Amino acid sequence: MKALALFSGGLDSALAIKVIKDQGIEVIALNFVSHFFGGKNEKAENMAKQLGVQLEYVNFSSIHTDILKNPVHGRGKNMNPCIDCHALMFKTAGDLMEKFGASFIISGEVLGQRPMSQNYQALEKVKALSPGLEDLIVRPLSAKLLPESKPERLGWVDRSQLLDIQGRSRKVQMELMETYGLVDYPTPGGGCLLTDPGYSKRLKILEQDGLLEDENSNLFHLLKIGRFFRFEKGKYLIVGREE
Ligand code: SF4
């Protein structure tokens, strides 16, 4: 039995992999790469090594920019289109299942961790937005609080060994990681760059100027590294903060 994992390299997705892997299930960790998160990084690689799983980078930047532009389910507080973004990750992972010979998908989502995108309805909505996969998504950290999935029903995964974590605190996850001896993970944060108010404000200006397109992705990257001044549509000054 093999599973694909949505893997940011952080605490929750690492723990989700550990819980499944401890059942003797092979896991392949997918790190999604967009203009705003993911990509080759030492932390994710170290964690994958500690977990003993294969790490694959999946670049979906272009299609991610499309959902950023038109998020059917709206955005969070900033530019983050979390519900559509998660659904896109599941869909993309679903498209890769055959290639990797995987039977189901896991993620480190935790019930109630984010008020907008990880409440019960949002988690169910993300599943419903992943046609054909609804029943093949397992969320090991909160599984006992969620409806049973096909892998649990058919005994591919032992539901009794899954967890019932909920809420915003990361205390339980951190304690479990310590028990497992997995200590070197990034400090749990609030999400990707699109959840950052300052960055979102600058990106919003590009959106208002009609430039939120994949072909302008060099601008998305420049906004990360310099001070940003707008003169008029399409005319900007970006000043490096460092040398
Ligand atoms: S925080 Fe960023 S990466 Fe995570 S679901 Fe939201 S938009 Fe996607």
Boltz pocket constraint, residues with backbone or C-beta under 6 A from the ligand:
constraints:
  - pocket:
      binder: B
      contacts: [[A, 37], [A, 80], [A, 81], [A, 82], [A, 83], [A, 85], [A, 86], [A, 190], [A, 191], [A, 192], [A, 193], [A, 194], [A, 195]]
      max_distance: 6.0
